[in-house]
Amino acid sequence: MWNRIFRLYHKLTHKNLAYGIFFKPLVKEYAKSIRNNPDIEKCDFIFFPGFAHISEYCKIDKPIIFFSDATAFNMIDYYWKNCPKWYIKMAEKLESNAINRALINIRSSQWAADSVIKDGHFNADDTYVLEFGPNIDIADIKRVTPYKDGELRILFSGVEWERKGGDIAVDAVRILREKGIDAKLYIAGIQELPEYCREYDFIVNLGFLNKNIPEQYVRYIETWQNMHLFLLPTKAECAGVVFSEASAFGIPSYTYATGGVPNYVVDGVNGRTCRLGEGPEVFAQKIYDDVTSGKLNKLYEGTKDISESKLSWEAWSRRFREIMSKY
Protein backbone atom coordinates (compact mmCIF):
# COMPACT_ATOMS: atom_id res chain seq x y z
CA MET A 1 0.00 0.00 0.00
CA TRP A 2 2.68 2.48 1.01
CA ASN A 3 4.65 1.97 -2.20
CA ARG A 4 1.54 2.80 -4.22
CA ILE A 5 1.04 5.95 -2.18
CA PHE A 6 4.65 7.06 -2.71
CA ARG A 7 4.48 6.35 -6.44
CA LEU A 8 1.25 8.34 -6.71
CA TYR A 9 2.81 11.23 -4.78
CA HIS A 10 5.78 11.21 -7.15
CA LYS A 11 3.50 11.11 -10.19
CA LEU A 12 1.44 14.07 -8.96
CA THR A 13 4.25 16.26 -7.57
CA HIS A 14 7.40 14.99 -9.35
CA LYS A 15 9.00 14.94 -5.90
CA ASN A 16 10.91 12.04 -4.35
CA LEU A 17 10.13 10.63 -0.89
CA ALA A 18 13.18 8.33 -0.87
CA TYR A 19 11.10 5.17 -0.43
CA GLY A 20 9.24 6.79 2.47
CA ILE A 21 11.93 5.68 4.92
CA PHE A 22 11.29 8.71 7.14
CA PHE A 23 7.56 9.05 6.51
CA LYS A 24 6.14 9.20 10.06
CA PRO A 25 3.03 6.99 9.61
CA LEU A 26 5.22 4.26 8.11
CA VAL A 27 7.90 4.72 10.77
CA LYS A 28 5.27 4.24 13.50
CA GLU A 29 4.06 1.08 11.80
CA TYR A 30 7.57 -0.38 11.69
CA ALA A 31 8.05 0.48 15.37
CA LYS A 32 5.17 -1.80 16.40
CA SER A 33 7.17 -4.93 15.53
CA ILE A 34 9.73 -4.03 18.18
CA ARG A 35 7.42 -2.46 20.74
CA ASN A 36 5.22 -5.58 20.79
CA ASN A 37 8.10 -8.07 20.99
CA PRO A 38 8.05 -9.79 24.42
CA ASP A 39 11.73 -10.75 24.14
CA ILE A 40 12.92 -7.13 24.31
CA GLU A 41 13.21 -7.27 28.08
CA LYS A 42 15.70 -10.13 27.85
CA CYS A 43 18.14 -8.01 25.82
CA ASP A 44 21.08 -6.04 27.16
CA PHE A 45 21.30 -3.85 24.04
CA ILE A 46 19.12 -3.14 21.02
CA PHE A 47 21.15 -3.26 17.78
CA PHE A 48 19.67 -1.33 14.86
CA PRO A 49 21.34 -2.13 11.50
CA GLY A 50 19.80 1.03 10.05
CA PHE A 51 16.28 2.36 10.65
CA ALA A 52 17.12 3.40 14.21
CA HIS A 53 14.82 6.38 13.76
CA ILE A 54 11.89 4.04 14.45
CA SER A 55 13.19 3.81 18.03
CA GLU A 56 11.40 7.11 18.69
CA TYR A 57 8.13 5.18 18.69
CA CYS A 58 9.32 1.85 20.10
CA LYS A 59 9.01 2.81 23.78
CA ILE A 60 11.98 0.69 24.83
CA ASP A 61 14.26 1.32 27.78
CA LYS A 62 17.41 -0.40 26.56
CA PRO A 63 20.76 1.04 25.38
CA ILE A 64 20.81 1.33 21.58
CA ILE A 65 23.59 0.57 19.13
CA PHE A 66 22.94 2.34 15.82
CA PHE A 67 24.83 0.92 12.83
CA SER A 68 24.33 2.25 9.30
CA ASP A 69 26.14 3.15 6.09
CA ALA A 70 24.99 6.79 6.02
CA THR A 71 22.89 9.46 7.67
CA ALA A 72 19.87 11.27 6.29
CA PHE A 73 22.04 14.39 6.22
CA ASN A 74 24.54 13.06 3.72
CA MET A 75 21.98 11.12 1.69
CA ILE A 76 19.94 14.19 0.75
CA ASP A 77 21.02 15.55 -2.64
CA TYR A 78 23.56 12.70 -2.88
CA TYR A 79 21.42 9.60 -3.32
CA TRP A 80 18.06 11.21 -2.62
CA LYS A 81 17.35 13.83 -5.24
CA ASN A 82 14.47 16.29 -5.47
CA CYS A 83 12.95 15.62 -2.05
CA PRO A 84 10.30 18.09 -0.80
CA LYS A 85 11.41 20.44 1.98
CA TRP A 86 8.89 19.04 4.46
CA TYR A 87 10.27 15.53 3.98
CA ILE A 88 13.87 16.70 4.36
CA LYS A 89 12.96 18.46 7.62
CA MET A 90 11.19 15.32 8.89
CA ALA A 91 14.08 13.05 7.90
CA GLU A 92 16.74 15.22 9.51
CA LYS A 93 14.78 15.53 12.76
CA LEU A 94 14.14 11.79 13.04
CA GLU A 95 17.76 11.02 12.13
CA SER A 96 19.14 13.46 14.68
CA ASN A 97 16.89 12.05 17.37
CA ALA A 98 17.95 8.50 16.54
CA ILE A 99 21.64 9.38 16.61
CA ASN A 100 21.35 11.02 20.02
CA ARG A 101 19.10 8.34 21.46
CA ALA A 102 21.85 5.78 20.83
CA LEU A 103 24.56 4.85 23.29
CA ILE A 104 26.92 3.99 20.43
CA ASN A 105 26.90 5.07 16.79
CA ILE A 106 28.76 2.88 14.30
CA ARG A 107 29.04 3.70 10.61
CA SER A 108 30.56 1.81 7.72
CA SER A 109 32.77 4.71 6.60
CA GLN A 110 34.45 7.84 7.93
CA TRP A 111 32.23 9.87 5.59
CA ALA A 112 29.13 8.66 7.43
CA ALA A 113 30.74 8.84 10.88
CA ASP A 114 31.75 12.46 10.29
CA SER A 115 28.11 13.27 9.55
CA VAL A 116 27.02 11.66 12.83
CA ILE A 117 29.39 13.98 14.70
CA LYS A 118 28.97 17.15 12.63
CA ASP A 119 25.32 17.01 11.56
CA GLY A 120 23.93 14.87 14.38
CA HIS A 121 26.00 16.65 17.05
CA PHE A 122 26.96 13.34 18.62
CA ASN A 123 29.96 12.61 20.83
CA ALA A 124 32.99 11.62 18.72
CA ASP A 125 34.25 9.29 21.48
CA ASP A 126 31.18 7.09 21.04
CA THR A 127 31.24 7.12 17.23
CA TYR A 128 33.06 4.32 15.42
CA VAL A 129 33.83 3.12 11.89
CA LEU A 130 33.42 -0.55 10.97
CA GLU A 131 33.58 -1.37 7.27
CA PHE A 132 31.39 -4.03 5.66
CA GLY A 133 32.84 -7.38 4.70
CA PRO A 134 32.08 -9.22 1.43
CA ASN A 135 28.63 -10.62 0.70
CA ILE A 136 30.13 -14.00 -0.16
CA ASP A 137 30.68 -17.18 1.84
CA ILE A 138 34.28 -17.14 3.04
CA ALA A 139 34.70 -20.77 1.94
CA ASP A 140 34.10 -19.71 -1.67
CA ILE A 141 36.79 -17.06 -1.74
CA LYS A 142 40.01 -17.99 -3.49
CA ARG A 143 42.58 -15.32 -4.29
CA VAL A 144 43.32 -14.80 -7.97
CA THR A 145 46.62 -15.16 -9.77
CA PRO A 146 48.05 -11.67 -10.42
CA TYR A 147 48.13 -10.42 -14.01
CA LYS A 148 51.39 -10.90 -15.91
CA ASP A 149 50.67 -10.56 -19.62
CA GLY A 150 48.13 -11.35 -22.34
CA GLU A 151 44.46 -10.41 -22.02
CA LEU A 152 43.72 -8.05 -19.13
CA ARG A 153 40.29 -9.03 -17.80
CA ILE A 154 38.45 -6.13 -16.16
CA LEU A 155 35.16 -6.50 -14.28
CA PHE A 156 32.40 -3.89 -13.98
CA SER A 157 29.52 -4.82 -11.68
CA GLY A 158 26.49 -2.69 -10.94
CA VAL A 159 22.74 -2.60 -11.52
CA GLU A 160 22.46 1.17 -12.01
CA TRP A 161 24.37 1.90 -15.21
CA GLU A 162 24.35 5.70 -14.89
CA ARG A 163 25.21 6.02 -11.18
CA LYS A 164 27.82 3.28 -11.32
CA GLY A 165 29.57 4.95 -14.25
CA GLY A 166 29.11 2.23 -16.86
CA ASP A 167 29.78 4.62 -19.74
CA ILE A 168 33.03 5.76 -18.12
CA ALA A 169 34.16 2.15 -17.66
CA VAL A 170 33.50 1.36 -21.33
CA ASP A 171 35.39 4.41 -22.55
CA ALA A 172 38.28 3.76 -20.17
CA VAL A 173 38.76 0.23 -21.53
CA ARG A 174 38.45 1.50 -25.11
CA ILE A 175 41.22 4.05 -24.44
CA LEU A 176 43.31 1.40 -22.71
CA ARG A 177 43.11 -0.75 -25.81
CA GLU A 178 44.18 2.20 -27.95
CA LYS A 179 47.26 2.42 -25.74
CA GLY A 180 48.17 -1.15 -26.66
CA ILE A 181 46.76 -3.08 -23.69
CA ASP A 182 44.73 -6.15 -24.69
CA ALA A 183 41.92 -5.33 -22.26
CA LYS A 184 38.45 -6.88 -22.16
CA LEU A 185 35.54 -5.56 -20.08
CA TYR A 186 33.21 -8.06 -18.39
CA ILE A 187 29.93 -6.48 -17.28
CA ALA A 188 27.73 -8.00 -14.57
CA GLY A 189 24.45 -6.69 -13.19
CA ILE A 190 22.99 -5.16 -16.34
CA GLN A 191 20.22 -7.08 -18.08
CA GLU A 192 20.51 -5.17 -21.33
CA LEU A 193 23.43 -2.96 -22.26
CA PRO A 194 22.98 0.43 -23.96
CA GLU A 195 22.82 0.12 -27.74
CA TYR A 196 26.23 1.72 -28.35
CA CYS A 197 27.99 -1.01 -26.33
CA ARG A 198 27.05 -3.63 -28.88
CA GLU A 199 29.53 -2.29 -31.41
CA TYR A 200 32.48 -3.11 -29.16
CA ASP A 201 33.92 -6.61 -29.38
CA PHE A 202 35.90 -6.10 -26.16
CA ILE A 203 32.72 -6.15 -24.03
CA VAL A 204 31.27 -9.34 -22.54
CA ASN A 205 27.83 -8.95 -20.97
CA LEU A 206 27.30 -11.48 -18.17
CA GLY A 207 23.82 -10.18 -17.39
CA PHE A 208 22.33 -9.88 -13.92
CA LEU A 209 23.67 -12.51 -11.52
CA ASN A 210 21.43 -13.16 -8.51
CA LYS A 211 23.52 -14.49 -5.62
CA ASN A 212 20.38 -15.98 -4.06
CA ILE A 213 20.12 -18.46 -6.94
CA PRO A 214 22.76 -21.19 -6.49
CA GLU A 215 23.68 -21.51 -10.18
CA GLN A 216 24.06 -17.76 -10.59
CA TYR A 217 25.97 -17.47 -7.32
CA VAL A 218 28.49 -20.04 -8.60
CA ARG A 219 28.84 -18.09 -11.83
CA TYR A 220 29.39 -14.89 -9.85
CA ILE A 221 32.20 -16.56 -7.86
CA GLU A 222 33.78 -17.97 -11.03
CA THR A 223 33.62 -14.54 -12.64
CA TRP A 224 35.63 -12.96 -9.82
CA GLN A 225 38.17 -15.77 -9.92
CA ASN A 226 38.88 -15.07 -13.59
CA MET A 227 39.37 -11.30 -13.32
CA HIS A 228 42.49 -9.15 -12.96
CA LEU A 229 41.03 -5.72 -12.15
CA PHE A 230 37.77 -4.23 -10.89
CA LEU A 231 36.63 -0.98 -12.50
CA LEU A 232 33.66 0.83 -10.95
CA PRO A 233 33.58 4.61 -11.57
CA THR A 234 30.61 5.04 -9.22
CA LYS A 235 29.43 8.62 -8.80
CA ALA A 236 27.64 8.07 -5.47
CA GLU A 237 28.34 5.29 -2.97
CA CYS A 238 27.74 5.00 0.77
CA ALA A 239 30.16 2.13 1.25
CA GLY A 240 30.60 -0.58 -1.35
CA VAL A 241 30.44 -4.21 -0.28
CA VAL A 242 31.60 -5.04 -3.80
CA PHE A 243 34.97 -3.41 -3.04
CA SER A 244 35.34 -5.73 -0.05
CA GLU A 245 34.58 -8.62 -2.39
CA ALA A 246 37.22 -7.45 -4.85
CA SER A 247 39.88 -7.25 -2.14
CA ALA A 248 38.86 -10.63 -0.75
CA PHE A 249 39.63 -12.18 -4.14
CA GLY A 250 42.85 -10.18 -4.35
CA ILE A 251 41.66 -7.89 -7.14
CA PRO A 252 42.64 -4.17 -7.16
CA SER A 253 39.79 -1.66 -7.60
CA TYR A 254 39.67 1.53 -9.67
CA THR A 255 36.96 3.99 -8.70
CA TYR A 256 36.04 7.52 -7.63
CA ALA A 257 36.85 8.77 -4.13
CA THR A 258 33.27 9.63 -3.26
CA GLY A 259 31.05 9.04 -0.23
CA GLY A 260 32.30 6.13 1.84
CA VAL A 261 34.49 4.64 -0.92
CA PRO A 262 37.87 5.83 0.49
CA ASN A 263 37.43 3.43 3.43
CA TYR A 264 37.21 0.52 0.97
CA VAL A 265 39.61 1.56 -1.76
CA VAL A 266 42.73 3.24 -0.40
CA ASP A 267 44.65 4.88 -3.21
CA GLY A 268 47.94 3.12 -3.78
CA VAL A 269 47.12 0.30 -1.33
CA ASN A 270 44.38 -1.92 -2.83
CA GLY A 271 43.54 0.15 -5.88
CA ARG A 272 43.39 3.63 -7.35
CA THR A 273 40.91 6.44 -6.87
CA CYS A 274 40.07 9.39 -9.09
CA ARG A 275 38.40 12.68 -8.25
CA LEU A 276 34.77 13.07 -9.28
CA GLY A 277 34.67 14.79 -12.64
CA GLU A 278 37.85 13.17 -13.95
CA GLY A 279 37.05 11.28 -17.11
CA PRO A 280 37.73 7.82 -18.57
CA GLU A 281 41.12 8.89 -19.87
CA VAL A 282 42.32 9.31 -16.26
CA PHE A 283 41.15 5.81 -15.31
CA ALA A 284 42.76 4.40 -18.44
CA GLN A 285 46.05 6.14 -17.70
CA LYS A 286 46.17 4.91 -14.10
CA ILE A 287 45.53 1.32 -15.19
CA TYR A 288 48.06 1.62 -18.02
CA ASP A 289 50.74 3.00 -15.68
CA ASP A 290 50.18 0.29 -13.08
CA VAL A 291 50.23 -2.51 -15.65
CA THR A 292 53.32 -1.31 -17.53
CA SER A 293 55.35 -0.22 -14.50
CA GLY A 294 54.79 -3.30 -12.37
CA LYS A 295 53.02 -1.25 -9.65
CA LEU A 296 50.06 -3.59 -10.06
CA ASN A 297 51.87 -6.25 -8.03
CA LYS A 298 51.98 -3.92 -5.03
CA LEU A 299 48.22 -3.40 -5.30
CA TYR A 300 47.64 -7.16 -5.35
CA GLU A 301 49.61 -7.44 -2.11
CA GLY A 302 47.68 -4.51 -0.63
CA THR A 303 44.33 -6.21 -1.19
CA LYS A 304 45.36 -9.02 1.15
CA ASP A 305 46.51 -6.69 3.91
CA ILE A 306 43.42 -4.47 3.83
CA SER A 307 41.03 -7.41 3.55
CA GLU A 308 42.49 -9.07 6.64
CA SER A 309 42.71 -5.85 8.67
CA LYS A 310 39.26 -4.37 8.03
CA LEU A 311 37.35 -5.52 4.92
CA SER A 312 36.15 -8.87 6.25
CA TRP A 313 33.41 -9.94 8.64
CA GLU A 314 36.02 -11.58 10.84
CA ALA A 315 37.72 -8.20 11.21
CA TRP A 316 34.30 -6.56 11.79
CA SER A 317 33.50 -9.02 14.57
CA ARG A 318 36.90 -8.58 16.22
CA ARG A 319 36.66 -4.79 16.19
CA PHE A 320 33.02 -4.84 17.35
CA ARG A 321 33.99 -6.92 20.37
CA GLU A 322 36.71 -4.37 21.15
CA ILE A 323 34.13 -1.56 21.05
CA MET A 324 31.65 -3.42 23.26
CA SER A 325 34.32 -4.16 25.88
CA LYS A 326 34.28 -0.43 26.70
CA TYR A 327 30.61 -0.37 27.67
N, C-alpha and C positions, 0 to 999 in steps of 0.2 A: 504493500500500500504506500509506504513512505517513498519508495523509488518513483512511483507513478506521480506522486505529489511534487517531488523535486523536478522531475522531467517536465511536468506541466508548468511549474514556476519558471523554469528556464525557457520554455517555449514562449510564454507570455511576456517575460521581462528581458530575456536574453542575458540574464545574470546567472552566476554560478554559485551554488550553495555547497560546493565541495563535498558532495555525497551526504550532506546533512549531518556530518559528524558532530557539529556543535549546536544543532537545532534542539532547543530545550525540551520540547515534548518528546522527541526521540531519546534524548539523553535520560530523561526521567524513566522512560520505558526500559531502557537498558539497565538502569540502576536497580530495578525491581529484582532482577535475577540474583543480585548479590545481597540485597537487603533481606530477601526472603529465604536465604540459604541458612539452614540451622547449624551448619558446620563452621560458620564464621567464628563462633566463640571459642572453638578449639585452636584457632590459629594464633601464632605469635605476631606475624606480620601479614599484611595484605600486599601482594605483588601485582601491580598493574603493568602488563606489557603493552603500554599505550592505553588510551581511553580513560586515563585517571580522572578526567574531568567529571565522569559520572559519579565519582565519590562524593560530590557535593550533595547528592540525593540518596546516598546509600545508607546514611545514618548508622555508621559503624564506628566503634571506638577502639580501633587498632592502629598501630603505626603503619604507615604506607610507604612502600617502595615504588617509585614511579620510573619506569624504564620505557624509553621511546627513541625513535630515530630523528625526531624533530620537535619543534614547538609550533604552535599556531602562528607565532610571531614571524618565524622565518619561512613558513609555508606560504603565507599570503604574498601574492605577486611573484612567487617563485614557482611553486607547483599550482597553487590556486589562483587562477586569473579571473578578473572581472567579477569579484564578489561584491554584493551590496554592502554599503557602509554599516547597516544595522547588523548584518551577519558577522562582519569583521569585529565590531564592538562586542558582540555576544561571545564570539570565539576567544578573543583576547582576555575577556573577563573570566570565562570558565577555565581557560588555560592557566592564567595567573593564579586563580584560586587553587587549582589542582597542584601546581608546583609548590605553593606555600603550605598546602595541607600535608604534603609528604614529609616524612622524616629524612628520606634519602632520594635524591634525583640522580638517575643514571641515564646517560645518553650514548648513542652509538658512534658519536663523532665529537670532536672539539667544537665544530661549527654549531651543533645543537646545544652542547653544554654551555657555550658562551652565551647563547640566547636565554638559557635558564637563569643565568646569573645577571645578565644585563637587562633583559626585557622582563623576566619574571621576578627580578630583585630577590633572588634566593642566595643563601649563604654558599660561597664558593667551597668552603671546607666540607660541605655535605653534598657536593656535586661531583660526579665521577664520569669517566669515559670508559666504556667497554664495547669494543667493536664486535660486530656479528661474525660468526664463523660461517663456513660453507653450508649450503643446503643440499648436502650429499652425504651419504653414509661413509664414514671414515674408512670402512673396509674396502670401498670401491675406488679409493683414491690411490693412484700410482703415478709417481712423478715421471714426467716426460724426459726423453733424451734431448739434450740441447741441440739447437740447429748448428750445422756445420757448413753444408753447401747444398746445392740443388734447389728444389722447389721450397719456397718459404711459405708455409701454411699459416694464414692469419684468420682468426675467428672474430666475427661480430655477432653479438647475441643481444637481442632486445625486441620487445613486442611493439613499442612505439617508435616507428621509423624516424619521425621528425625530431622528437626530444632526444633520442639516443644518438642522433647524428649519423644516420645511415648514409646519407648523401656524402658526408665528409669522409667517411670510411672508404666508400667506393672511389672517390676522387684521389684519396691518399694512396690507395693501392695502384691505381692507374698511373699516377706520377712515379711511384716507386718502380713500376715496370719500365717506364720511360728512362729511368736512371740505370737500367740494366739488371735489376733484381727480379728473378723469376718468382714473383709473388702471386699467390692465389688467395682470394677472399671467400671464406666459408661463412654463410649467413644463416643463423638459427633464430627462430622466434617470429619470423614474418611469413604469413601464409602465402601472400602474393606480392612479389617485388614490384616496384614502380616500373613502368614500361621501358624507360631508358636503360635499365639494368640488363635487359635481355640482349642487348647488342654486345655485351662484354663477355668474352669466353673465359675470363679469369674469375668469374663469379660462380659459386656453387650454392644453390639455395637448398638448405636442409629442411625448410619449413618449420612449423611450430612443433616443438618437442615438449610434450607434457610429462613431467617427471613423476606424476601420479599413475601413469600407465607403464607397467613394467617394461614392455618392449621399447617404448620411447625413452624411458629412463636409461636403459642399457645403451641405446644409440647416443644419448646425450653424453654418457660417460666415455664411450668410444671416440666421440668427436673431440672431447678435450684431450684425450690421450694421443691424438694424432696431430695436434696443433703445435706451433712454435711460438706464436705471439697472440695476444688478445688486444684488439683495437675497438675501443668504445668511446667515441667523442661525445659523450653525453653532456647535454647543455644544462641539465638540472638533475641532481641526485642527492638524496638525503644520506645514503650510506653506500650501498653497493655490495650485496652478498656475492654477486657474481665476481667481484674482484678478489674476494676471499677464496672463491672456488678456483680462480686462475692461479693464485699463489699456492694453493694446496697442491695443484698439479705441477707446479714449478714453472708456470708460464708468465712471463713479464707482461704487464698491462700498459697500454698507451691511451691516455684519456685527458680530459680537461680537469683542472684543479678547481672544481666548483662544489659548493655545498659541503657534504661530509666526505667527499672523495679523498682529500689529502690524508685522511687517517688510514685509508686502504691502499692507496698507491702513493708511495713516498718517492719523489723524483730522485732517480739515481740509485735507488735501493732495490725495489721490485718492479720498476717500470719507469715511464716518463710521463710528465704532465705538461700540458700546454695551457696558456692563458685563454679564457673565453674570448672569442673573436678572432683568434689565430686560425688560419685556414688549413686545408688539407696538405698544402705544400710544406707546412711546418711539421705536421705529423710524419709525412713522407721523409723529410730530411732527417728527423730524429731516428727513425727506424733505419734509414740508409746508413747513417753515421755509426749506429750501434752494431749493425751487421758487418760493415766493412772494416771497422776498427778493432773488433773483438770485444768491445765493451759489453756486448750482449751476454757474455759468459758471467760477468759480474752480476748482472741482473738476475740470471738464473739462480745464482748462489743466494742473492738477496731474498728471493721468494721463499726459500726454505727458512731463513732466519726470521722473517717477519711473520710467516705462517705459524711457526712454533711459538713465537713470543706473544702474539696478540690476535692473529686472524684465524683462530680455531676455537671450537667450543670447549676444548680442554683448557685452553688459556683463559677463556671467558669464565669458566667454572672456578679455576684457581684464583683468579683476580676477584671474583665475586665473594668467595669465601674470605679473602683478605679484607674486603670492605666490611662484611658482616661481623667480623671479629672485633670491630671497633664499637659496635653498638650492643 
